Structures are given as C-alpha cells and as structure tokens.
Amino acid sequence: MNASIPVTRTVDHGIAKLMPDVDRERAWLLTVDGAPQSYVDLDEPAYLEFEYARRLGFVLDAVAEAGRALDVVHLGGGALTLPRYVAATRPGSRQDVVEADAALLELVVEHLPLPAGSGIALHTADARAWLEAAPDDSADVLIGDVFGGSRVPAHLTTLAYARETERVLRPGGVYLANLADAAPFGFLRSQLATFAGYFAELVLIAEPGVLRGRRFGNAVLVASHRPLDTAALARRAASDAFPARVEHGTAVREFTGSARPVEDTDAVPSPEPPDGAFGIG
C-alpha cells in the first residue's frame, strides 16, 4: 500500500494535486483544477495508465527500431510521464520538455524526481515561442500535449504552428498530438486539414465510440513525411484494454472532409469537455 500523503499546491495555471495510487507503491496521479493530467509510476516508468498515453507510447515504439536513442521534444510537461517512458525504453535519448507553468514543473520535480542521467532537459516557456526559436531539423519526434485547463490553446492549432513543427523535425521525423473532441468533430477535422498542409502522411488513433460520435474523447494525431507501420500500430491499439482504431490514408481524408486549415486569425481553443468527461471518480 502507498502511505504517501497527497500534495496540493497553487501553481501558475490553477490548483495542482498529486495523489498517491493505493494499488501501486510509488505511483501518483496529477490533476490540475480537477482535470487528470498525468499518471506516473516511479518504479515502473514504462507503465502508462491513461489510454491516450498508451496510444502515444505505441507510436513512440514504432517510429524507430526498439531501443534506439532519439531526440524528442515534448510540448507540455505534466508529470513528465512520456519523457520518463522514452528514457526507460530508449536509453540515451536526448529530450527537451517545454512547460509554461513553472510552479507545476517545480512541484513535479520536487515530489517525483527524474532519475539521474535521464537526458531530460526542462524549459519553462510558451510552447510555440520555444518551438519558433528551436533549430531546423533538430528533433526525431515532437509531441504536442499542451492543455490550458482542459483545452488545447488556440495558438497551437494553426498552420503557422504546423509549419514550425515541420521545420524543427528532421526529414524522417514524426509529430504526435493529443487532442480531444466530439461529433461533429469541427476541431479534430480542422487539425487534420491543418497538418495535411505540411505532412504527407496522417494517422488518427481513437476509440471507435469516439470516432462514431457517441461521446467526447481523446484522439491521437500522427503526422510525418514517411509511412508508418500502421498495421503494427493497429494491432497494438486493438489489443489494448480500451481498444482503439487506427485510421490512415483514404479513411483520414474522408474523415477530414471539407474542413479547412486554421489560420492564426481565426484560431480557437479545442472544445470544452462536458462535465465528467475526464472525471477521476
């Protein structure tokens, strides 16, 4: 049993809570203003509790041969779940984590410290501003998982933002984003249309119930210039405890439909989740 004591602290963008998991000795759930943000098991950093995190993990496993070190940029830090995952599964990787909430980063590092020699560098900055200053062709993988409360900020949804992601990634690089929407999928379709402006290959991973419009939920967007092994991704996603579908090619183009790319002048945040959509019980 985990005898650790919950921690509550006011951070720059809300009230953060770190709550121990009674079933896993050194595992913690991070929430901000009641919305679940991250789950970390310090003894088993390759364990991914949240469904969307596992789907991001499936893609991270597929972008290069197993164990190969990568240069990874994480936009959005949370409790540093995915950086810990990459450090455990791809030792020697160099990782940059960009998190706008300095007090949140301080809380996480204080109570959930990174292992020595993790290769993870932390940066307190706005995600897009940091990206705009990053060198060309400097990352193998770029992950967008930034939420202001429960919404993706508007300035991280546009053609100008997509252009920066493409510039910073190496030619064989892969962009991943955690997004959330519900039918009629105005936001999700617009994001597919936006990234189609800069990337030849798009993949969408989500639960069938979400894609059928039955409920609000997460979807993982994957963008690259090279085809990924979607058959292997589909097998992993289908065998998960919460099975997901992997859409690509014609299916993604049909889903995108007539949606138009997002310009900075008309960008809006992702939709507000309905009450209880990401509740923790």
Secondary structure, 3 states (H helix, E strand, C coil): CCCCCCEEEEECCEEEEEEECCCCCCEEEEEECCEEEEEEECCCCCCCCCHHHHHHHHHHHHCCCCCCCCEEEEECCCCCHHHHHHHHHCCCCEEEEEECCHHHHHHHHHHCCCCCCCCEEEEECCHHHHHHHCCCCCEEEEEECCCECCECCHHHCCHHHHHHHHHHEEEEEEEEEEEEECCCCHHHHHHHHHHHCCCCEEEEEECHHHHCCCCCEEEEEEEECCCCCHHHHHHHHHCCCCCCEEEECHHHHHHHCCCCCCCHHHCCCCCCCCCCCCCCC
